[in-house]
Amino acid sequence: MFSFKRHMLGMLLVIVTTLALGVVASGQTITGSISGSVTDGTGGVIPGASVMLTGEKTGQSRTATTDSDGRYSFAALQPGSFLVKVEKQGFQTYEQREVILSANEKLALPDIKLQPGQVSETVSVTTEGAVVERESSDLTARLTADQINLISTKGRDVTSLLRLLPGTSNNDDIEGAGDGFGTDLPNVSGQRGRSTVPTIDGLFAGEPSGSNKLSFTINQDAVAEVKVLRNNYGAEYGNNGGAIINIVSKGGGREYRGTAYYFLRNESLNASPFFNNKAGLKRPLYRHLYPGGNVGGPLPLPRFGEGGDFWLKNKAFFFFSYEKPHQITPQDPRFVTMPTALERVGDFSQSINSSNAKVFIRDPLIGTGNCTATDSSACFRDPSRATAANPLGLNIIPQARFNKSGFALLNY
C-alpha cells in the first residue's frame, strides 16, 4: 500500500511539474504586463496604495503596492480581461472593469485618480476607451475572439481573416481547413509571405522547410485572439525579418462552459454554374461538414494535509476543443495522357496527338534532317520491328537505346 501511494504521489508530482513548466515556457512569449500610477485629485502621487488585479474569467488575483512615485506594475500576465481595484485609507475605493490585455502587450493604464472619502465607498469605471500604447513602439494589429466568431469565413481557417487587418494581404482563396499542404501565410507590410513567422501560444508553427506555410490549422473556436506584429518589435523576435503572427488559444475559467456545433455547407444551398445548367448537369458535390465542440472550466486538484475541503478550486483550469472536418470540394477537370501498350515498349508508329494527327519522334543523335510526314530522315527507326504497314520501322525507338532503369520503372 505504501509503495502504491508513493508511486501515485510521484506520478502527480511529474504531472504538476510538467504543467508548471508548460506555463512558464508559454509565458515567455505571450504574456504581457499592466502598469500605471495612482494620484489624488490634484495630481499628487499616492504611495502605499493597495492595487489588486483580478482575472475576470478565472477569478485569480494578484496584489501590488504603489511605490514612492505612486507607480505599480504587474508582469507575466496571461492575455485576458482584468478588474483593477485600488484602495487607500482616506480615499474612495476605485474599480475599473474590462481592462483588456492582449498577447505580448505592455499596457500602461491612464493615471488612476482617487477621490477623498471612505474606503467603503466605491467608484466603478467600465472601460474608459482604447488605451494608447506608451510602453512599446510595436506596430500591431489584432483580431479578438468576438471578431473571429462574428465574421464569416469560407474555410473556417482563422488566417483567412488576417487580410482584414491593415497592411496585410493574402492572395489565396482558403477553401477549407488545412487545405493543400498547409495554409499560406499572408504578406504583411509589403514583405513576402515567406518572411512571416507564425506562432501558436508562443511556439513556432511554421513549416520547418522555411516555406510560407502554417504547418497546421488550429480550430477556429479555440482561438482567443490573433495578433500581428508588423514591425518595430523587440529583439526577442528573431529568425526572420518579416511580421510575427501570434495565435493565442482559449483557456478555461472558474465556470464550466462548453459549446457544440455543426458547420454545414452543401451544394444544394449553392447556385448552379451557368455552363452546368446549359449542359443539363447536376450541381457538383460541394460539402463541408465540421462537427465539433469545446468545454472548459476549473480543474479540481486534491488538497494534501489537514483541514479545509479535499479539493482545491480555481487553482488550475482546462480547455478542450475538437473539430473533425469532412470536405468534398469540386475540382476543375484534368486531362492526363497515359502511354499505350505500344508506347511503353517504344513503338510510336500508331500514336496520334489531340488533333488526331500522326506523331513523329525525332532521334536526337541525328544532327541533320527532319522528322515530318514528308521528310523522315531524322526520325527514330527500328528495322527489326518493321511491318508491312511500316516497312522502315519509323517512329519506333530501338530497345538498345532504352534506359534500363526508366524502362523497369515504367513497367513496375
N, C-alpha and C positions, 0 to 999 in steps of 0.2 A: 504494500500500500504506500509506504514511504517513497519507494522508488518511482511509483506511478505519479504521485503528487509532484515529486521533484522534476520528473520528465515534463509534466504539463506546465509547471512553472517556467521551465526552461523554454518550452515552445512559446508560451505567452510573452516571455522576455524578448525572444527573437522577433515576434510579430510586432510588438510595440517599438522595438529598436528600428525595425525596417520602416514602419510608418513614420517615425520621427525623422529618420534620415531622408525619407522621401519629401517630407515637408520642408526640411532645411534645404535640400537640393533644389526644389522648385522655387523656394522663396528667394533664392539668389538672383532670379531673373525676372519674376513677375511681381514681386512685392513693391509697395510704394511707401510713402510717408505723408503724414499730415502735421503741419506746424502752424504756429501763429503767435499772436500776442494778446494779452489781456490788459485793458486800460479802464480808467474811470471815465466819467462824463466829460472831464476837461482834457482828456488825452494823456493823463499821467499813468505810468505803468503801475501794475499791481503785482508785486512779488508775493509768493506764498499761496497763491490761489490754487485750489484743487481742480484739476481738469480730468474728467472721466470720458473715455472714448469707448462706446459700446457698439458692437456689430449688430445691426438691426435684424439680420437674418439668424445669426447664431446665438445672440444674447451674451457673447463673451465680452468682458470689459477689461480695459487697461487704464491705469491712473498715473497721472504725472502732476508735478507741482511746478508752477511758474518760477523762473529764476529771478535774479535781482533786476533783470531788464524786462520782466513780465512775459518772457517767452516760454513756450512749451513745444515739445516735439514728440511724435510717435513714429517709430521706424519699423520696418519689416512687417508691414500690414498687407494682408491679402486684399485684392480688389473687392469692392462691395459698397454697400450703403451703411453709413455710420450715424450715431447720435453723439453729439458733443455736449457735455454738461459741465458747467463751471460754477463752483461755489466758493464764497469767501465771506467770512464773518463781517457783518455790516453792509452787505450788498445783497440784492435780489439774486436768486439762482437763475442762471442763463441756460437755456436748452436750444440747440439747433438740430433739427432732424434732416434726414435725407442728404447728408453730406456724401457725395459720390466720389469714390476713389477708383480710378482705372488702373490698369496694369502699368507698372514702372513709373507711375506718376509721383512727382514731388509736389504735393498740394499745399500751397500756402494760403490759409484762410484769411479773410479780412480781419482787422482788429476786432476783438470781442469787447464791447463796452458795457461794463456793469453799472447798474443804477443803484443808488443808495436805497436801503430797505432791509427787510428781514430775509433771512435765508429761506424761510418757509414760503416766501413769495417767489413765483417763478415767471420768467419771461420766456415764452416759447417762440422760436423762429423756424419756419419751414422753408428751406432752400431759397436763399437770397438771390438766386440767379447764377449765371455762369461765372465761375471763378477764373480770373486771369492768371495764367501761368507766370509765376515770378521767380521760380527757383531753377528753371531749366530753359535752355534755348531750343529744345527739340521742336521740330515742326511735325505735328502728329495729326492723324485723322482717326475717327473711332466709330464703330458700329456697336450699338447696345443690343441686349437680348430682345428688347421690345421691337426695335427696328428689324432685327433678323426674323422675328416671328410674324410681323405685320406685312413685310414686303414679300410679295410672291416671287418665288424662284422657280425656274424651269426644271432644274435637275436636283433640287434640294442640296446644292453644294454652296456652302457659305462664301467661297471665294468668288462666286459669280456676282455677289453683292458689292465686291470691292470696287467695281467700276463706277459706283455711285459716289465714291469719295473723291475729293479734289485732288488733282494731279495724278489720277490713276486711270489706266485704260487696260482693256482686255479684249483682244480680237476674237477669242474663242467663244463659240456658242455652246455652253456647257449643257449637254443633253441629259446627263444623268449622273448620279453619284458614282464617283470612281470611274468615270467614262474614260476609255482608252487606257493608256499606260500611266495614268495619273493626271491630275488637273494642272493645266498650265498656269504658272504664276503671272500676275499682271505686270505691266510696265508702269513704273512709278517715277514721276518727275523726269520723264524722258529717258530713263535708264532701260536697258534691256531686261526682259524678264529673268534671264539667267543670273543677273546680279542681285535679284531679290532673295532674301533669306527668310524662310518661313519657320516659325516655331509654334509648338503647342505646349502650353503651360511652361514655356521657357526652354523646352527641349527641341533640338533641331529636328525638323520634319520634312526636309527636302530629300531629293534623290542623292545618294552618295556619289553617283557618277558626275554630279555637278550640273545636270540639265535643269531647265527651268520648270521642274515638276514638283508638285506636292506629293509626297510618297504615299499618302493615304488620306481618305476623306473622313473627317470627324462628323458624327451625327449632328445635324443642324440643331436639333432640340437640346443638345448637350452643350451648346456654345453660350457662354455668358457674355462675351464681348470679343470683338476683333479690333486690334489697334495697329495702325500702320505708322511707323516712324519713318518719315520721308527723308530727313537729313538733319544735320547738326546734332545728332545723338551722341551719347557718351562713348568713351573709349572701350567700355565693356562689350560693345557690339562690334565684333571684328569679322574676319573671314572674307566678306565681300564688301564692295563699295556701294552697293545699292541700298534699297529700303529694307526695313525689318517688318515682317508681318507676324504679330504675336496673337495667336488664337488662345483664348482663356476658356477653359471648361467650367461648367457649373459645379456647385458643391451643395451638400446637404445643409439643412438648417435645424433649428430646435423643434420644428414641427414636421411630422411625417406628411409628405406630399408626393403625389405621383400623377402621371397622365398616361393615357393610352390613345393611340390614333391609328388611322388607316388612310394613307395618302394614295389617291387613285387618279390616274389619267388613262383614258380609254379612247380607242378610235371612234367609238360611237358618239363621243362628245365633240369630235372634230369635223370640220367641213371637208368634203371630199375634193381632192385636187381636180382642176378643170379637165386635164387630159385623161384622168381616170374616168370622169363622168362621160367624156366623149367616146371613150373606148368601151364603156359599159362595165368597167372593172369595179370591184368592191374596194372599200377603203382599206389601205394597207394596215396590218396589225401595228398598233401603237399603244403599248400598255406599260405603265409604270405603277407597280404595286409596292407600296412601302408600309408594311405593318410595323409598329414599334411602340415604345413606351419608355418611361423613366420613373424612378422612385428615389427619394432621398429623405434623410432625416437624421436624428441623433443615433449614435451607435453606443448601446449600453456597454459599459465596462465594469467588471467586478471590482468591488472595493475590498482591499485586504486590510485586516486589522479589526478592532472592535469599535462598536458604536456606529450609528447612522444607518442609512439604507445600504442594502447589499450592492446595489448598482449605482455607479456614478453616471450622472446625467449631464448632457450638454458640455462634455469634455472632448468628445470626438464625434465626427459626422461622416456620413457616407452618401454617395450619389451613384446610381447605376442607370445606364441608358443603353437601349438596344434598338437597332433598326435592321431589318432584313430586306434589302431592295431586290425586286424582281423586275427585270426590264426586257421588253421586246420593242426594238426601235427599227423602223423601216430603213433600208439601205438602198442606195442607188444601184441599178443593175451593173454587174461587172461581167465583162466578156474576156475569157481566157482561152487561148489557143493551146490545145493539147496535141502532142505528136501522135501521128498514126502509127500503126504497127510497122509499116514500111519505113517511115521516117526514123523510127527507133533503131533501125539497122542501117541507116544512112541512105535509103532509097527515096529521093525526092522527085522521081520521074513522073509521078502521078499527082504531085502536090499542086494546089491552086491557092491563090490569095483570096481576099474578101471580095474582089471583083470578078471572081471565077476565071481569072487569067492564070496561065501556066507559070509556075515558079522556076526560075533559073538560078542555080547555085554556082557561084564563081569560085574557082580554085585560086587561093591567094598566092600559091607558089608559081603561078604562070604570070609573068610580068607584063606581057603584051596580049593584045586581042581583046575580044568582048565575050560576054556571056548573055546573048539575047536570042530571040527566035530566029533572027537572020544570020547571026554570027555566034557560033557556039565554040569557038576555038579556045576560049579561056574557061569553059565550064568544067566542073568535076565530071569524070567519066570512069567507069569500071567495066572494061570489055568482058570480064569474066562473068558478069551478071547481065549481059546483053540478052535481049529478047527479040522476037520478030517485030514487035511494035517499037522497040528501042534498040536497033541493031548496034549502035555505038556505046550503049550503056551510059548515055548522058544523064547528068544530074544524079549520079549515084556515087557516093563517097567510098573509095576503096577501104576495105576493112583494115588494111595495113596502116592506114592513116588515122585510125581511131585512137583516141586517148583511152587507155585501158581502164584507168580509174573512173573517168567520166562515164564510160560505157557500162561498167559494172554498177555504178550508182544509178544510172538511168533504168537499169533492169532489176534493181533491187526489189 
